[in-house]
Amino acid sequence: MTKAYSDRLDDAVGIPDVFEVVKLVVEETLGARRAGLMLGMSELGADGAFVGAYYPIESNIIVVNKSPIERIRRAKPKLLKPYYFHVLLHEYLHSLGVYDEWQTRSLALEVSERAFGGNHMVTRIAKDFNAFFTGLMFATKDYNPPADAAIELVKGFDKAHLSYFS
């Protein structure tokens, strides 16, 4: 395990800080990066085929569902940062052009193991998401978000590229 990644994740204050760790890990393990992403938070519910997050193909936004975050915050607060990391990593890989769900899950596990080692909570979640978040699932291939779901943009999400807007 690279302690620096673990320390950075531990020191992350919110979801934008966790995303900075995701980008660093992906760039250093896969040599890939993507700039200019936005994060939207939306109430997509917690029952049904989707509750984590989604990345609309060929867009510049990752949309994270508020429902599981609130459930985790109340029931398992120590898992919130690893959850953020895993969900953001998964969707960030989609934004890099990895669209197949099984390939994305496999690559997320590989990246997590290389960066954090096999025993870190990030890797354990990537190995068996449902063991930690029973009832929370990834999107199915045919998932379409509700047309009326409001999306709130998170300020300061892709910190490395904020100078374009200052």
N, C-alpha and C positions, 0 to 999 in steps of 0.2 A: 504494500500500500504506500502510495505517496502521501506522506503526512501533510504536505503543503495543501493538497486538495481537501483533505479532511479538515484541516484547520481553517481553510477559506470557507468551507461550507458551514462549519461551526460558527464562524464569525459573521456569516451573512445575516443581515438585519431583516430583510424582506425578500420578496420574490424577485425584484430586479437584481439584488446581490447574488441570489442563487443562480440566476441566468448568466451572470458574469462568470461564475464557476463552470457552468455547463459549456459556455463558449470556449473557455480556456482548455477544459478537458478535451473537448472534441478537436480543437485545433492541434493540441499537443499529442493526442493519440491517433487521430485519423488524418491530420494535415489538412482539414477542411474547415471553412468558415463561411458565414453568411452575415452580411451587415444589413442594418436598417429595418429590423423586425420590430413590430409593435406587439404589445400584450393587451388583450381584452379580457375582461372578466364578465361572465354572463351567468344568469340563473338558468341552467339547463335541466335542473331536476336531478334526482338521485335514484329514480326508479326507471327501469327500462334498459335499452341496449347501450346507452352511452352515459357516462358521468365524469370522465376525466378531463379531456381537452380535445381540441381538434385544430388542424391546420388546413385552411382552404387552399387547395393546390394552386400554384402560381400566384399566391398572394404575398403580403408582407405582414401577416398577423397570425399570432397564435391566440386562440380563445380558450381560456380555462374556465371550467365550471365552478361556480361558487359553492354549490351544495356539498360536495365531498370535503372541501376545505373547511367548512364550518363543522362538519361532522368529525373530521380528524382533529381539529383544534379543540373540540370539547372532549372527545373520547381518548385520543392518542396524541397529545400535543408534541411529544418528542419525535413523532414520525412526520411532522409537518415539513421540515426542511428536506428530508430524504424523499418525501412524496413530491414536493415541488421539483426537486432535482430530476427525479425519474420522469415525471410528466413533461417537464420542459425539454429534457434530453430527447424523449420520444418524438415530440413534435418538432424539435429543432432538426432532428434527423430527417423527418418528412420535408422540412423546408430546404434541406440540402439535396432533395431529389430521391430519397429512399421512400417509396410509396407503398411497397408491399408490407402489410402488417407483420407477418412472421419474420421477414428480413429485418424490419425495424426493431422488433423486440429482441431478436438475436444480436443485432449490432449494439443495441442499448446495453445488453448484458455484457458483451465483449468490452465495450468502452468502460463500463462501470468496474468490471473486474480489473482491467489494466490500470485504471486510475486509483481505485480505492482498495483493491484486494478482495478476496472472496468472502471475508467475514464482515465487511462494513455493511451497515443497514441499506445503503444505496444499492449495493450489489445483491443483497438478499431480497430486496423488493423487486429488482429486475429479474431475479431467478423465479420468484413465485409471488407475484403481485397479490393474488387473492388470499394468500396465507396471512397477509397483514391487513388487507382491506376487503374482507368478505363483503360481497354485495356491490362492490365498485368494480366496474368493468371498463375495458377500452371500447372504442367505437367499433362497430362492425364496418365492413368494407362499404356498405351502402348507407351509412349514417348520413342523415341530412339534419342540420340543426333546425330548431323551430324558427319559422320565418319571422315571428314576432319577438324573438329573444333580444332584449336590449344589451348592447355591449358597452361596457365602461372601459375606456382606455386607461392603462396604468402609466402614470408619468415616470420618466426616468428609467424605462425598461431596458433599452439597448444603450447603456451608458457610454460606451466607446464612440458612439456616433451622434451624440447630442450636440456637438459643436455646429452641426449643419443648421440647427434651429435656434441658436442663441443670438 
